[in-house]
């Protein structure tokens, strides 16, 4: 048996190595999950009260035939995903690498950079997929009816979160100082958040901005979530494929950037 194990070729991505890194993240998450979960539940409630009951009650009744509060609630899924994936990936990766030397310690074990980045992205993706469902659940209290298509929402959230986790890791491996994340947030994350179609349809935007919105992963997620919630149409395979491609692309970029930072 031992000889057989010794002869077993190492796979490119060893499940044991990935599981080991993820288990460390899970154990660490157990020390602060209450605060993170509380804010993830409170945020959609505040947004729904402010935009749905406030703006919706005074200025906007329906959007595309959907009560405005439900329109915002389903769109808030994308907001929850990006803020629970891109930002933790950027700041968490930077701190663990630059200040805590966590990655150097992990790489001293039989774990390589590709497995490390993959595990980090998977963990953030799973966590963000859970938190991304919170706005949908909260919207039930505001009249949203459950629908079978909502069962696909965690999957949509997971792949979107994977993409933004890879983006965050790549940014963390690129910037020289932690305060440079302000540029990333202002120039990338905030614009994507605003033109995702969360609070208003992108059809009312200028043509050039609409083109940008159409390649915004958050907009793809918003459309998929609303399709699942309201049954506008069957699952848009092209939009889902876009999210999978986005996740794959940022995964490879993140690995390359982290390898350059940690090894080269």
Secondary structure as the mmCIF struct_conf table of DSSP 4:
data_model
#
loop_
_struct_conf.conf_type_id
_struct_conf.id
_struct_conf.beg_label_comp_id
_struct_conf.beg_label_asym_id
_struct_conf.beg_label_seq_id
_struct_conf.end_label_comp_id
_struct_conf.end_label_asym_id
_struct_conf.end_label_seq_id
HELX_RH_AL_P HELX_RH_AL_P1 UNK A 2 UNK A 7
BEND BEND1 UNK A 8 UNK A 8
HELX_LH_PP_P HELX_LH_PP_P1 UNK A 9 UNK A 11
BEND BEND2 UNK A 12 UNK A 13
HELX_RH_AL_P HELX_RH_AL_P2 UNK A 15 UNK A 29
TURN_TY1_P TURN_TY1_P1 UNK A 30 UNK A 32
HELX_RH_AL_P HELX_RH_AL_P3 UNK A 33 UNK A 47
HELX_RH_PI_P HELX_RH_PI_P1 UNK A 48 UNK A 55
HELX_RH_AL_P HELX_RH_AL_P4 UNK A 56 UNK A 58
TURN_TY1_P TURN_TY1_P2 UNK A 59 UNK A 59
BEND BEND3 UNK A 61 UNK A 61
STRN STRN1 UNK A 62 UNK A 63
TURN_TY1_P TURN_TY1_P3 UNK A 64 UNK A 65
STRN STRN2 UNK A 66 UNK A 67
HELX_RH_AL_P HELX_RH_AL_P5 UNK A 68 UNK A 83
TURN_TY1_P TURN_TY1_P4 UNK A 84 UNK A 85
HELX_RH_AL_P HELX_RH_AL_P6 UNK A 86 UNK A 94
HELX_RH_PI_P HELX_RH_PI_P2 UNK A 95 UNK A 99
BEND BEND4 UNK A 100 UNK A 100
HELX_RH_AL_P HELX_RH_AL_P7 UNK A 102 UNK A 107
TURN_TY1_P TURN_TY1_P5 UNK A 108 UNK A 108
BEND BEND5 UNK A 109 UNK A 110
HELX_RH_AL_P HELX_RH_AL_P8 UNK A 113 UNK A 132
TURN_TY1_P TURN_TY1_P6 UNK A 133 UNK A 133
HELX_RH_AL_P HELX_RH_AL_P9 UNK A 134 UNK A 140
TURN_TY1_P TURN_TY1_P7 UNK A 141 UNK A 143
HELX_LH_PP_P HELX_LH_PP_P2 UNK A 144 UNK A 146
HELX_RH_3T_P HELX_RH_3T_P1 UNK A 148 UNK A 152
HELX_RH_AL_P HELX_RH_AL_P10 UNK A 153 UNK A 172
TURN_TY1_P TURN_TY1_P8 UNK A 173 UNK A 174
BEND BEND6 UNK A 176 UNK A 177
HELX_RH_3T_P HELX_RH_3T_P2 UNK A 178 UNK A 180
HELX_RH_AL_P HELX_RH_AL_P11 UNK A 181 UNK A 184
HELX_RH_PI_P HELX_RH_PI_P3 UNK A 185 UNK A 189
HELX_RH_AL_P HELX_RH_AL_P12 UNK A 190 UNK A 194
TURN_TY1_P TURN_TY1_P9 UNK A 195 UNK A 195
BEND BEND7 UNK A 196 UNK A 200
HELX_RH_3T_P HELX_RH_3T_P3 UNK A 202 UNK A 204
BEND BEND8 UNK A 205 UNK A 205
HELX_RH_AL_P HELX_RH_AL_P13 UNK A 207 UNK A 214
TURN_TY1_P TURN_TY1_P10 UNK A 215 UNK A 215
HELX_RH_AL_P HELX_RH_AL_P14 UNK A 217 UNK A 230
BEND BEND9 UNK A 232 UNK A 234
HELX_RH_AL_P HELX_RH_AL_P15 UNK A 237 UNK A 262
TURN_TY1_P TURN_TY1_P11 UNK A 263 UNK A 263
#
